[in-house]
């Protein structure tokens, strides 16, 4: 059953229960608990910082913000995107027993996966916010760009995961293909480098017109919004607030337009989930 036939209150309760279950399962028998939400990206940040800053000598994005802090915020936003999309893609198959035994709307599983990763993100970013304020010495009203960027990114993940999670039931290669895609996606997203560097390199190559195409990448504006909210502001930012808002708006519009066909596709495919699983 996948038509949202139950009252929305029951749907919401089920989604929150599933998200709570996922959080408990992840932290079960863990001594450090939710601190792993920060330790994993922090470890990746250290590795990337050592390789790109100390070994390859990539120029720092800003004189006022340490490169490691720039990377930490970027990695946290990226990990939310990648973790949400991958877990949402696996969510229907992972809950095969429930789908076979209980009549429910399968759309709740990708939603629960995104919410669960959202909780991890909030916990980790709260610590990163404290660190950013301590290191930079300022707290800007532009912090509102962070929930805006993450909200737009969540909408995009939901739209895509409705396709991928449904296809994963029928074609188990989808998750493997997604893993390969994420590897490439990481490097074409401004995680390791600032967007002004992309703009300069494209201009130097005589293809400055390609910058808007680069920023159409739905993850790029969200990553930049995270850094803009916590680390940079005004003239010190990687891009203007108006330009950033424009690209976030494009991502939001594309995600909204994609959401309905994604839901209809998922609903059609879910009719035979129990048989395929």
Legacy VTK file of the C-alpha trace (Angstrom):
# vtk DataFile Version 3.0
C-alpha trace
ASCII
DATASET POLYDATA
POINTS 277 float
0.000 0.000 0.000
1.535 3.315 -1.039
-1.151 5.901 -1.455
-0.859 7.645 1.900
-4.281 6.214 2.718
-3.886 6.699 6.460
-4.335 10.030 8.248
-1.266 12.225 8.089
-0.943 12.119 11.881
-0.460 8.350 11.745
1.994 8.719 8.871
4.016 11.254 10.855
4.032 9.070 13.966
5.262 6.114 11.909
8.002 8.154 10.237
9.237 9.505 13.576
9.119 6.026 15.122
11.199 4.611 12.280
13.693 7.467 12.546
13.932 6.926 16.306
14.497 3.216 15.727
17.307 3.950 13.265
18.972 6.311 15.733
18.777 3.778 18.550
20.172 1.034 16.328
23.083 3.215 15.257
24.050 4.179 18.803
23.308 0.806 20.395
26.206 -0.413 22.582
28.226 2.639 21.529
30.275 4.303 24.259
30.610 7.633 22.440
27.044 7.696 21.150
26.099 10.696 19.017
29.659 12.051 19.148
30.382 9.689 16.262
28.265 12.106 14.203
31.126 14.571 14.547
34.126 12.246 14.895
33.685 10.596 11.502
33.557 13.847 9.496
36.278 15.311 11.726
38.570 12.388 10.892
37.856 12.800 7.166
38.505 16.532 7.509
41.924 15.906 9.061
42.890 13.510 6.260
41.735 15.897 3.525
43.414 18.846 5.242
46.739 17.000 5.484
46.622 15.863 1.856
45.376 19.018 0.154
46.784 21.699 2.451
50.061 20.278 3.740
51.111 17.897 0.966
49.589 19.380 -2.209
49.706 22.947 -0.808
46.297 23.997 -2.070
45.945 27.724 -1.266
43.653 28.443 1.713
40.157 29.655 0.774
40.426 32.621 3.144
42.995 34.305 5.361
40.430 34.751 8.119
39.125 31.177 8.268
41.366 28.125 8.818
41.281 25.643 5.966
40.399 22.773 8.314
37.312 24.637 9.538
36.274 25.406 5.965
36.550 21.681 5.205
34.769 20.559 8.371
31.608 22.551 7.623
31.714 21.428 3.992
32.137 17.760 4.898
29.259 17.884 7.374
26.867 19.193 4.723
28.171 16.685 2.168
27.872 13.781 4.610
24.265 14.704 5.313
23.515 14.632 1.600
25.421 11.426 0.829
24.288 9.578 3.971
20.650 10.538 3.473
20.569 9.547 -0.190
22.378 6.233 0.281
20.366 5.169 3.345
17.084 6.283 1.771
17.955 4.228 -1.321
18.465 1.132 0.849
15.516 1.889 3.148
12.779 -0.085 1.383
14.896 -3.216 0.942
16.183 -2.901 4.511
12.602 -2.957 5.801
11.468 -5.902 3.679
10.099 -7.788 6.693
7.798 -4.930 7.649
6.561 -4.474 4.102
5.761 -8.179 3.777
3.945 -8.436 7.097
2.278 -5.074 7.672
0.150 -3.057 5.222
1.770 0.363 5.241
2.795 3.170 2.929
6.369 2.455 1.863
7.131 6.150 1.321
7.700 6.442 5.050
11.020 4.587 4.839
12.968 7.070 2.679
11.479 9.906 4.733
12.559 8.284 8.000
16.087 7.757 6.663
16.389 11.440 5.740
15.067 12.561 9.137
17.441 10.215 10.954
20.417 11.645 9.073
19.042 15.111 9.722
19.269 14.497 13.464
22.902 13.422 13.075
23.580 16.546 11.051
21.998 18.875 13.612
23.997 17.315 16.450
27.285 17.531 14.572
26.655 21.004 13.161
25.777 22.316 16.628
29.295 21.442 17.748
30.746 22.875 14.517
28.819 26.112 15.121
30.353 26.451 18.580
33.818 25.843 17.115
33.223 28.323 14.289
32.118 31.091 16.671
35.097 30.405 18.930
37.627 30.445 16.064
36.214 33.279 13.948
34.915 35.377 16.828
31.658 36.332 15.151
28.085 35.126 14.866
26.084 36.455 11.930
22.366 36.679 11.261
23.185 34.827 8.046
23.016 31.635 10.077
19.466 31.430 8.709
21.028 30.332 5.403
22.029 27.040 7.013
18.525 25.620 7.613
17.450 27.092 4.283
20.233 25.324 2.410
19.749 22.043 4.249
15.990 22.211 3.776
16.397 22.649 0.018
18.941 19.825 -0.054
16.575 17.547 1.907
13.820 18.180 -0.611
16.180 17.263 -3.427
17.276 14.072 -1.639
13.658 13.062 -1.076
12.821 13.545 -4.755
15.800 11.493 -5.931
15.481 8.790 -3.266
11.884 8.056 -4.215
13.246 6.960 -7.586
16.350 5.155 -6.326
14.703 3.345 -3.403
11.951 2.005 -5.661
14.412 0.918 -8.351
16.637 -0.726 -5.742
13.836 -3.205 -4.974
13.847 -4.444 -8.569
17.473 -3.826 -9.547
19.975 -4.305 -6.723
22.734 -2.761 -8.842
21.220 0.675 -8.278
22.970 1.102 -4.914
26.336 0.110 -6.416
25.909 2.565 -9.261
24.946 5.237 -6.742
28.139 4.606 -4.762
30.195 5.209 -7.917
28.210 8.341 -8.700
28.782 9.719 -5.203
32.544 9.372 -5.603
32.497 11.559 -8.698
29.866 13.911 -7.271
32.089 14.668 -4.279
34.853 16.131 -6.428
32.577 18.243 -8.633
31.033 19.779 -5.505
32.929 22.631 -3.776
33.821 20.692 -0.641
37.606 20.872 -0.842
37.776 24.270 -2.521
35.830 27.562 -2.533
33.551 28.531 -5.400
35.521 31.702 -6.112
38.402 29.439 -7.153
36.124 27.692 -9.657
35.001 31.045 -11.016
38.602 32.238 -11.417
39.789 29.044 -13.115
36.873 29.055 -15.549
37.446 32.735 -16.341
41.162 32.087 -16.894
40.231 29.348 -19.346
37.890 31.662 -21.222
34.782 29.744 -20.220
33.371 31.938 -17.463
29.919 31.215 -18.894
30.252 27.692 -17.466
30.112 28.856 -13.837
26.290 28.909 -13.659
26.310 25.375 -15.087
28.681 24.336 -12.314
26.423 25.846 -9.660
23.379 24.014 -11.026
24.787 21.025 -9.149
22.089 20.847 -6.419
24.604 20.113 -3.656
26.915 23.030 -4.452
24.616 25.856 -3.259
23.818 23.955 -0.053
27.506 23.443 0.784
28.282 27.085 0.045
25.265 28.172 2.111
26.601 26.198 5.080
29.969 27.941 4.885
28.340 31.307 4.213
26.156 30.904 7.292
28.885 29.824 9.704
32.166 31.158 8.375
31.829 33.932 5.832
29.653 36.977 5.459
29.396 40.082 3.302
32.424 40.820 1.174
34.314 37.987 2.843
31.911 35.435 1.405
32.638 33.128 -1.504
29.739 34.577 -3.467
27.108 37.233 -2.980
24.021 36.484 -0.925
21.809 37.312 -3.911
23.646 34.883 -6.193
23.604 32.156 -3.561
19.884 32.641 -2.956
19.285 32.439 -6.704
20.988 29.064 -7.038
19.269 27.743 -3.918
15.994 28.843 -5.487
16.825 26.945 -8.669
17.515 23.778 -6.686
14.313 24.195 -4.689
12.254 24.748 -7.839
13.767 21.725 -9.591
13.199 19.569 -6.497
9.546 20.614 -6.189
8.939 19.928 -9.878
10.607 16.534 -9.531
8.774 15.548 -6.356
5.377 14.770 -7.888
6.627 12.501 -10.706
8.974 10.867 -8.185
6.074 10.140 -5.834
3.874 8.829 -8.644
6.717 6.606 -9.860
7.310 5.277 -6.344
3.608 4.626 -5.823
3.341 2.681 -9.084
6.425 0.600 -8.348
5.430 -0.067 -4.731
2.385 -2.082 -5.758
4.638 -5.129 -6.150
7.229 -4.440 -3.450
6.019 -7.314 -1.264
6.309 -9.773 -4.160
9.792 -8.598 -5.170
11.148 -8.526 -1.636
LINES 1 278
277 0 1 2 3 4 5 6 7 8 9 10 11 12 13 14 15 16 17 18 19 20 21 22 23 24 25 26 27 28 29 30 31 32 33 34 35 36 37 38 39 40 41 42 43 44 45 46 47 48 49 50 51 52 53 54 55 56 57 58 59 60 61 62 63 64 65 66 67 68 69 70 71 72 73 74 75 76 77 78 79 80 81 82 83 84 85 86 87 88 89 90 91 92 93 94 95 96 97 98 99 100 101 102 103 104 105 106 107 108 109 110 111 112 113 114 115 116 117 118 119 120 121 122 123 124 125 126 127 128 129 130 131 132 133 134 135 136 137 138 139 140 141 142 143 144 145 146 147 148 149 150 151 152 153 154 155 156 157 158 159 160 161 162 163 164 165 166 167 168 169 170 171 172 173 174 175 176 177 178 179 180 181 182 183 184 185 186 187 188 189 190 191 192 193 194 195 196 197 198 199 200 201 202 203 204 205 206 207 208 209 210 211 212 213 214 215 216 217 218 219 220 221 222 223 224 225 226 227 228 229 230 231 232 233 234 235 236 237 238 239 240 241 242 243 244 245 246 247 248 249 250 251 252 253 254 255 256 257 258 259 260 261 262 263 264 265 266 267 268 269 270 271 272 273 274 275 276
